[in-house]
Amino acid sequence: MDGSEQIEITAHGGLDGIDPAEWDACACPETADGGRPLDPFTTHRFLSALERSGSVGPGTGWQPRHLTAHVNGEMIAVMPLYAKGHSQGEYVFDHNWAHAYERAGGQYYPKLQVAVPFTPATGRRMLVKPGFEEIGRAALVQGAVQVAADNEVSSLHMTFCTAEEAEAGQAMGLLHRTGQQFHWDNEDYGDFDGFLAALSSRKRKNIRKERRAAQSFGGEIVKLTGQDLRPEHWDAFWRFYQDTGSRKWGMPYLTRAFFDEVHDTMAEDVLLVLALREGRPIAGALNFIGRDVLFGRYWGCTEHHDCLHFELCYYQAIDAAIERGMARVEAGAQGEHKLARGYLPRVTHSLHWIADPGFARAIEQYLVAERRAIDEEVEVLTEYGPFRKARVEEQE
């Protein structure tokens, strides 16, 4: 491009009117070689599953306002954008911001959210076709800010973006926020014992003890993907998900129909780990498969057994990543208990635009202090991690 072309930005009330191939050419151009996307969460099939199942849309507080950018009729960039009437299902918490703004007489909701609903997994949010990176990102950010301003909403938030996007967004005037998750990194381990050998003796013994306890629940553990998945597996997992959702969030975010959509359109993108007793599922963990990362998402059970949560969510995921030669396991939001199980703290990123200048300055000051605290916490937790001291020093 020579810079003279006009970029047309359009807001959409859903994905139905957007061609899947055109969206994915921006969202996951790496699949052009026939391989997997870096992550499946911004693909047309995943976001459409949320919409078709009623997990987002009217009555949910997540109203699609997706952006597309065209140049001379060619779609060059897309952005998963939602109008939000609350701050649920985001995992980058701004409830205190909302309370402060409303105490001062403002109206925090609705706001705009660039995100994958209910999915605290780092990935690209400014989805740009190769060759259009600079102008595509600028067009998307400017378009989202313009939508926010035109609709007089309080703010725009881009959560779990990449570090590269965070840097680009800061250069465009957005506020940068950091957070923390726990990820497991594959250091070319040949098997689970190879991973254990990298740990301190005490942590190694504890994990072996936990695995023995978990695997003595009286049944078998199976890992299912693709054609091995059957409707009855999703029936079981829905029961698990409902139990966890009602305890954690008051009610599940996803509908039962979402899992049917996943079965029909994304079976090759998921790894379902089930604990079976007498052939009946009693617990399960759902993972999504990226190109080089396994993303742990949901867990639940109908029977409690010692350490079974750790086994299905963390150790089976590590086993699967090693078997598949994957670089990393991301086990979702929060959870310092993951540290003792080989998952180390990693910084996450988000970007924010605040309409009110005075409120924006206050938020910016807060974020400076928060970033410093996050950096210190990551450093301390890494120092006290489960790996042998020599290994930690080598990583540094």
C-alpha positions as CSV (number, residue, x, y, z in Angstrom):
1,M,0.0,0.0,0.0
2,D,1.2,3.5,-0.7
3,G,-0.8,5.1,2.1
4,S,-3.4,6.7,-0.2
5,E,-6.0,4.0,0.0
6,Q,-9.1,4.5,2.1
7,I,-9.7,2.0,4.9
8,E,-13.3,1.1,5.6
9,I,-14.2,0.1,9.1
10,T,-17.5,-1.7,9.7
11,A,-19.1,-2.9,13.0
12,H,-21.1,-6.1,12.9
13,G,-23.7,-7.4,15.3
14,G,-22.5,-11.0,14.8
15,L,-20.4,-13.3,12.7
16,D,-23.2,-14.6,10.5
17,G,-22.6,-12.0,7.8
18,I,-18.8,-12.4,7.8
19,D,-17.3,-15.0,5.5
20,P,-15.4,-17.6,7.7
21,A,-12.5,-17.8,5.2
22,E,-12.1,-14.1,5.1
23,W,-12.2,-13.8,8.9
24,D,-9.7,-16.6,9.4
25,A,-7.3,-15.2,6.8
26,C,-6.9,-12.4,9.3
27,A,-7.4,-14.3,12.6
28,C,-5.2,-17.3,11.8
29,P,-3.2,-16.8,8.6
30,E,-0.8,-19.5,9.8
31,T,-3.4,-22.1,8.9
32,A,-2.7,-21.4,5.2
33,D,-0.2,-24.3,5.3
34,G,-2.9,-26.7,6.5
35,G,-1.8,-26.7,10.1
36,R,-3.4,-25.6,13.3
37,P,-4.0,-22.0,14.4
38,L,-1.8,-20.6,17.1
39,D,-4.9,-20.8,19.2
40,P,-8.4,-21.7,18.2
41,F,-10.2,-19.0,20.2
42,T,-10.3,-16.2,17.6
43,T,-11.2,-18.5,14.8
44,H,-14.6,-18.0,13.1
45,R,-15.7,-21.4,14.3
46,F,-15.0,-20.8,18.0
47,L,-16.6,-17.3,18.2
48,S,-19.5,-18.5,16.1
49,A,-20.1,-21.4,18.5
50,L,-20.4,-18.9,21.3
51,E,-23.0,-16.9,19.3
52,R,-25.0,-19.8,17.8
53,S,-25.3,-21.4,21.2
54,G,-26.6,-18.3,22.9
55,S,-23.6,-18.1,25.2
56,V,-23.1,-14.5,24.0
57,G,-25.7,-12.2,22.5
58,P,-29.0,-10.9,23.8
59,G,-29.5,-11.3,27.5
60,T,-25.9,-12.3,28.3
61,G,-24.2,-8.9,28.7
62,W,-21.9,-9.8,25.8
63,Q,-23.3,-8.1,22.6
64,P,-21.1,-8.7,19.5
65,R,-19.9,-5.5,17.8
66,H,-17.1,-7.1,15.7
67,L,-15.0,-4.9,13.5
68,T,-13.7,-5.5,10.0
69,A,-11.4,-3.4,8.0
70,H,-11.4,-3.4,4.2
71,V,-9.1,-1.8,1.6
72,N,-10.4,-1.8,-2.0
73,G,-12.9,-4.5,-1.1
74,E,-10.3,-6.7,0.6
75,M,-10.7,-7.6,4.2
76,I,-7.3,-6.8,5.8
77,A,-8.1,-6.9,9.6
78,V,-10.8,-8.0,12.1
79,M,-11.4,-7.6,15.8
80,P,-13.6,-9.6,18.2
81,L,-15.4,-6.7,19.9
82,Y,-18.3,-6.8,22.4
83,A,-20.5,-4.2,24.2
84,K,-20.5,-5.3,27.8
85,G,-23.1,-4.5,30.5
86,H,-21.0,-6.0,33.3
87,S,-17.5,-7.2,34.0
88,Q,-18.2,-10.9,34.3
89,G,-16.3,-13.6,32.3
90,E,-13.3,-11.4,31.6
91,Y,-10.6,-12.5,34.2
92,V,-8.9,-9.0,34.1
93,F,-10.7,-7.4,36.9
94,D,-12.0,-3.8,36.7
95,H,-14.8,-4.0,39.2
96,N,-12.9,-1.5,41.4
97,W,-12.6,0.9,38.5
98,A,-16.4,0.6,37.9
99,H,-17.1,1.3,41.6
100,A,-14.8,4.3,41.8
101,Y,-16.2,5.8,38.6
102,E,-19.8,5.4,39.7
103,R,-19.1,6.8,43.2
104,A,-17.8,9.8,41.4
105,G,-21.1,10.2,39.5
106,G,-20.1,8.5,36.2
107,Q,-21.7,5.5,34.4
108,Y,-19.1,2.8,33.8
109,Y,-21.4,0.4,31.9
110,P,-21.8,-0.2,29.1
111,K,-18.2,-0.5,28.0
112,L,-16.5,-2.1,25.0
113,Q,-14.4,-5.3,25.3
114,V,-11.9,-6.7,22.8
115,A,-11.7,-10.2,24.0
116,V,-12.6,-13.9,23.6
117,P,-15.5,-14.3,26.1
118,F,-14.8,-16.5,29.1
119,T,-11.3,-17.3,27.9
120,P,-8.3,-16.0,29.8
121,A,-5.8,-17.2,27.2
122,T,-3.2,-14.9,25.6
123,G,-3.6,-14.5,21.9
124,R,-3.8,-11.9,19.2
125,R,-6.7,-9.4,19.4
126,M,-5.7,-7.1,16.5
127,L,-6.2,-9.7,13.8
128,V,-4.4,-8.6,10.7
129,K,-3.7,-10.2,7.4
130,P,0.1,-10.6,6.7
131,G,1.5,-7.5,5.0
132,F,-1.0,-5.1,6.6
133,E,0.2,-5.3,10.2
134,E,0.9,-1.6,10.8
135,I,-2.1,0.0,9.1
136,G,-4.4,-2.9,10.1
137,R,-3.6,-2.5,13.8
138,A,-4.0,1.3,13.6
139,A,-7.3,1.0,11.8
140,L,-8.7,-1.4,14.3
141,V,-7.7,0.6,17.3
142,Q,-8.9,3.8,15.8
143,G,-12.1,2.2,14.8
144,A,-12.8,0.7,18.2
145,V,-12.0,4.0,20.0
146,Q,-14.4,5.8,17.5
147,V,-17.1,3.3,18.2
148,A,-16.6,3.9,21.9
149,A,-16.7,7.7,21.5
150,D,-19.7,7.6,19.2
151,N,-21.7,5.5,21.6
152,E,-20.5,7.6,24.6
153,V,-19.3,4.5,26.6
154,S,-16.9,4.9,29.4
155,S,-14.1,2.8,28.2
156,L,-12.6,0.2,25.9
157,H,-10.6,-2.8,27.1
158,M,-8.4,-5.3,25.2
159,T,-7.7,-8.2,27.4
160,F,-5.1,-11.0,27.1
161,C,-3.4,-9.5,24.1
162,T,0.1,-10.4,23.1
163,A,3.2,-8.6,24.4
164,E,3.8,-7.3,20.9
165,E,0.3,-5.9,20.7
166,A,0.7,-4.3,24.1
167,E,3.7,-2.5,22.9
168,A,2.0,-1.3,19.7
169,G,-1.1,-0.3,21.7
170,Q,0.9,1.8,24.1
171,A,2.5,3.6,21.1
172,M,-1.1,4.4,20.0
173,G,-1.9,6.0,23.4
174,L,-3.6,3.1,25.1
175,L,-3.0,2.3,28.8
176,H,-1.0,-0.9,29.5
177,R,-1.9,-3.3,32.3
178,T,-0.2,-6.5,33.3
179,G,-1.3,-9.5,35.2
180,Q,-0.1,-13.0,36.0
181,Q,-0.8,-16.6,35.1
182,F,0.9,-19.9,35.6
183,H,2.2,-21.8,32.5
184,W,4.2,-25.0,32.1
185,D,7.1,-24.9,29.7
186,N,8.3,-28.0,27.9
187,E,12.1,-28.0,28.0
188,D,12.3,-30.9,25.5
189,Y,11.4,-33.5,28.1
190,G,11.3,-37.0,26.7
191,D,8.6,-38.0,29.2
192,F,7.0,-37.1,32.5
193,D,9.9,-38.5,34.4
194,G,12.2,-36.2,32.5
195,F,10.2,-33.3,33.7
196,L,10.3,-34.6,37.3
197,A,14.1,-34.9,37.1
198,A,14.2,-31.1,36.7
199,L,12.4,-30.5,40.0
200,S,13.7,-30.4,43.5
201,S,13.6,-33.7,45.4
202,R,10.8,-32.6,47.7
203,K,8.6,-31.4,44.9
204,R,9.3,-34.5,42.8
205,K,8.3,-36.8,45.6
206,N,5.1,-34.7,46.3
207,I,4.0,-34.9,42.6
208,R,4.6,-38.7,42.5
209,K,2.6,-39.0,45.7
210,E,-0.3,-37.0,44.2
211,R,-0.3,-39.0,41.0
212,R,-0.5,-42.3,42.9
213,A,-3.3,-40.9,45.1
214,A,-5.3,-39.7,42.1
215,Q,-4.8,-42.8,40.0
216,S,-6.1,-45.0,42.9
217,F,-9.7,-43.6,42.5
218,G,-10.8,-47.0,41.2
219,G,-11.1,-46.5,37.5
220,E,-9.2,-45.4,34.4
221,I,-8.3,-42.0,32.8
222,V,-8.8,-41.5,29.1
223,K,-7.9,-38.7,26.7
224,L,-10.3,-38.1,23.8
225,T,-10.2,-36.0,20.7
226,G,-11.6,-35.9,17.2
227,Q,-13.7,-38.9,16.3
228,D,-13.3,-40.5,19.7
229,L,-15.6,-37.9,21.2
230,R,-19.3,-38.9,21.4
231,P,-22.4,-37.0,22.5
232,E,-22.5,-38.8,25.8
233,H,-19.1,-37.5,26.7
234,W,-20.4,-34.0,26.4
235,D,-23.5,-34.9,28.4
236,A,-21.1,-35.9,31.2
237,F,-18.9,-32.9,30.9
238,W,-21.9,-30.6,30.9
239,R,-22.8,-32.0,34.4
240,F,-19.2,-31.3,35.5
241,Y,-19.2,-27.8,34.1
242,Q,-22.5,-26.9,35.7
243,D,-21.2,-28.0,39.1
244,T,-18.0,-25.9,38.8
245,G,-19.8,-23.0,37.2
246,S,-22.5,-22.8,39.9
247,R,-19.8,-22.8,42.7
248,K,-17.4,-20.3,41.0
249,W,-19.6,-17.9,39.2
250,G,-23.1,-18.5,40.5
251,M,-24.2,-19.8,37.2
252,P,-22.4,-21.3,34.2
253,Y,-21.3,-18.8,31.4
254,L,-21.6,-21.3,28.6
255,T,-24.9,-23.0,27.5
256,R,-25.3,-26.7,26.9
257,A,-25.6,-25.9,23.1
258,F,-22.0,-24.6,23.1
259,F,-20.6,-28.0,23.7
260,D,-22.8,-29.4,20.9
261,E,-21.3,-26.7,18.6
262,V,-17.8,-27.7,19.7
263,H,-18.6,-31.3,19.0
264,D,-19.9,-30.5,15.5
265,T,-17.3,-28.0,14.4
266,M,-14.2,-28.2,16.7
267,A,-13.7,-31.9,17.7
268,E,-10.1,-31.8,16.4
269,D,-9.4,-28.7,18.4
270,V,-10.2,-30.2,21.8
271,L,-8.7,-32.7,24.2
272,L,-11.1,-34.0,26.7
273,V,-9.6,-35.9,29.7
274,L,-12.1,-38.1,31.6
275,A,-11.9,-40.2,34.7
276,L,-14.1,-43.3,34.2
277,R,-15.2,-45.6,37.0
278,E,-17.0,-48.7,35.8
279,G,-17.2,-47.1,32.4
280,R,-19.0,-44.0,33.8
281,P,-17.4,-40.5,33.7
282,I,-17.0,-39.0,37.2
283,A,-14.7,-36.1,36.4
284,G,-13.2,-34.4,33.4
285,A,-11.0,-31.6,32.2
286,L,-11.5,-29.8,28.8
287,N,-8.4,-28.5,26.9
288,F,-8.2,-26.7,23.6
289,I,-5.3,-27.5,21.3
290,G,-3.2,-24.8,19.7
291,R,-0.4,-25.1,17.2
292,D,2.2,-25.3,20.0
293,V,0.2,-24.7,23.2
294,L,-2.3,-26.8,25.1
295,F,-4.9,-24.6,26.7
296,G,-6.6,-25.9,29.9
297,R,-10.1,-24.4,30.2
298,Y,-12.7,-26.2,32.3
299,W,-12.8,-28.9,35.0
300,G,-15.6,-30.5,37.0
301,C,-16.6,-33.7,38.8
302,T,-19.5,-35.5,40.3
303,E,-17.4,-37.5,42.8
304,H,-14.5,-36.2,44.9
305,H,-11.3,-38.1,44.9
306,D,-8.0,-37.0,46.4
307,C,-5.7,-35.2,43.9
308,L,-7.9,-36.1,40.9
309,H,-8.2,-32.4,40.0
310,F,-4.4,-32.0,39.9
311,E,-4.1,-35.2,37.8
312,L,-6.7,-34.4,35.2
313,C,-6.0,-30.6,34.9
314,Y,-2.2,-30.4,35.3
315,Y,-0.4,-33.7,35.1
316,Q,-2.4,-35.2,32.2
317,A,-2.0,-31.9,30.3
318,I,1.8,-32.1,30.8
319,D,1.7,-35.7,29.6
320,A,-0.3,-34.7,26.5
321,A,2.0,-31.8,25.7
322,I,5.1,-34.0,26.0
323,E,3.5,-36.7,23.8
324,R,2.5,-34.1,21.2
325,G,5.8,-32.2,21.3
326,M,4.1,-29.0,22.4
327,A,6.0,-26.1,23.9
328,R,3.7,-25.0,26.7
329,V,0.6,-25.7,28.7
330,E,-1.5,-22.7,29.8
331,A,-3.7,-23.7,32.7
332,G,-6.0,-20.7,32.8
333,A,-6.4,-17.9,35.3
334,Q,-5.0,-17.5,38.8
335,G,-4.0,-20.4,41.1
336,E,-0.7,-20.2,43.0
337,H,-1.2,-23.9,43.8
338,K,0.0,-24.5,40.2
339,L,3.5,-23.4,41.2
340,A,4.2,-26.5,43.2
341,R,3.1,-28.6,40.2
342,G,5.7,-27.2,37.7
343,Y,3.7,-24.2,36.4
344,L,5.7,-21.0,36.6
345,P,4.4,-17.4,36.7
346,R,4.1,-15.5,33.4
347,V,3.1,-11.9,32.7
348,T,-0.1,-11.3,30.8
349,H,-1.1,-8.0,29.1
350,S,-4.1,-5.9,28.4
351,L,-4.8,-2.5,26.9
352,H,-7.3,0.2,28.0
353,W,-8.8,3.4,26.7
354,I,-10.7,5.6,29.2
355,A,-13.0,8.3,27.9
356,D,-12.8,10.6,30.9
357,P,-9.4,12.4,31.0
358,G,-9.3,12.7,34.8
359,F,-10.3,9.1,35.3
360,A,-7.7,8.0,32.7
361,R,-4.9,9.8,34.6
362,A,-5.9,8.2,37.8
363,I,-6.0,4.7,36.2
364,E,-2.6,5.3,34.5
365,Q,-1.0,6.1,37.9
366,Y,-2.6,3.0,39.4
367,L,-1.3,0.8,36.5
368,V,2.3,2.0,37.0
369,A,2.3,0.8,40.6
370,E,0.4,-2.4,39.7
371,R,2.9,-3.3,36.9
372,R,5.8,-2.9,39.4
373,A,4.0,-5.1,41.9
374,I,3.3,-7.8,39.3
375,D,7.0,-7.8,38.2
376,E,8.1,-8.2,41.8
377,E,5.6,-11.0,42.5
378,V,6.7,-12.9,39.3
379,E,10.3,-12.6,40.4
380,V,9.6,-13.9,43.9
381,L,7.4,-16.7,42.8
382,T,9.9,-17.9,40.2
383,E,12.6,-17.9,42.8
384,Y,10.5,-20.1,45.1
385,G,9.4,-22.4,42.2
386,P,9.7,-26.2,42.3
387,F,12.7,-26.5,40.0
388,R,16.2,-27.3,41.1
389,K,18.0,-24.0,41.8
390,A,20.6,-24.5,39.1
391,R,17.9,-24.7,36.5
392,V,16.2,-21.5,37.6
393,E,19.6,-19.7,37.4
394,E,20.1,-21.0,33.9
395,Q,16.7,-19.7,32.8
396,E,17.6,-16.2,34.1
